[in-house]
Amino acid sequence: MGLFAGTKWDVPPCCDRCGAVEAECRCPPLPPPPPVYKPTAQQTARLAVENRSRGKSVTVVRGLAAADNDLPDLLTRLKTACGAGGTIDGDQLELQGRHLDRVRVLLSELGYKTKG
């Protein structure tokens, strides 16, 4: 209940965009603000090659938090550069095959620090 509710100074809330009373406003909702990511220069990606069942090798990128990065976009770039498949598993990226050198070069070009 507002300070002036029920008095002659009681003014109903109005829409900021169209000026109509909020109950009668038909403006579409505003889109959510774009996410703010941590700068790439402040992040370190840890690279490793793991051997899976049946002798398959997987290049793993760890240390990049999902809240600080656009992991699906980064995975798409890595898959395109390596010509391989891959997936996101939690906060780590997995690429099929041994692509340690290519991944290290691409992440360095994007501004990430790398280890491994």
N, C-alpha and C positions, 0 to 999 in steps of 0.2 A: 504494500500500500504506500503510495507516494505521499509527500509532505502536504500537497494541496488537494489530495483526493477528496471528492465530494464537495469542493468549494467552487466558486465561480472562476478561480484561477487554474482549475484542473484542465490541463491541455493533454489530449490523447497523443501517444507517440506517433510520429509520422516517418514515412520512408525518406531516407536521405536522397535517393535518386529521383523519385517521381513526385514527392511531396504529399502523396495521399496518406490517409490514415492507415496504419499498419494492417488493420483488419481488412481493408479494402484494396490494399496494394497487390498488384499482379506482376511485379517485376520478377524475372527469374533470379534464382539465388546466384550469388557471386561465386566464381570458380575458386577452388582452394589456392593459396599462394604456392608458388613453385618451391620444392624442397631446397634447403640450403645445405650444401655438402662441404665437408672439410677440405681445405686445399690439398692438392695431391702432393705438394712438396713436404707436407707435414706427416705423410703416411709412409710406412715401410711395408712392402710386400715380401713375404717369405716364400721362396720358391723351392720345390722339391719334386723329385721323380719317385713315384711309388710303383712297386710291382704288385699287380693284382692276380687273381686266379687265372690259370691257364697261360701264364707268362705274359699277360698284357701289361703295358706300361702306361702310367697316367701321370701327367704333369699337374701338380697341385699348387695353387696360389693361396696362401693364408695371410692373415694379418690385416685384411681390409674389411672393416666393419660395414655391414649393410646400411646402417644409419648414416654413415659418412660418405657413401659412394652409390653410384647407380650401377650395381653389380650386373643386372641383365644387359645393359648397354656395353659394359666393359667385357663381359663374356662374349658377346656378339663380335666385338672387335678382335678379340684374341682368336676366336674360332675362324674368322675370316682370314686373319693373317697367317694362321697355321694350317688352314685347310683341313681342319679336323672337327670332330664333334666334341661336345662338352656339356657340363651341367653345373648347377649351383647346388652345393650341399651345405646348408647352414650359412656360415660366413666364409666358406672357401669355394674357390672355383676349380673345377676339374676339367682338364683337356685330355682327350684320348691321344696317347702316343708320347714320345720323348721330344718336347719342344722347348726345352729349358732356355736355349740361346735366343730363339725368336721371341719368347715371352719376355725375357729380360730386356731385350732391345726395345720392344714395343712399350713396355711399362716405363722405361727410362725416357722414351720420347714423350710420353704422356705426363711426365713430371714426377712419377713415383720413385722412391728409393727402393732398391732391391737388395735382398740378402739370399744367399743360397745358390 
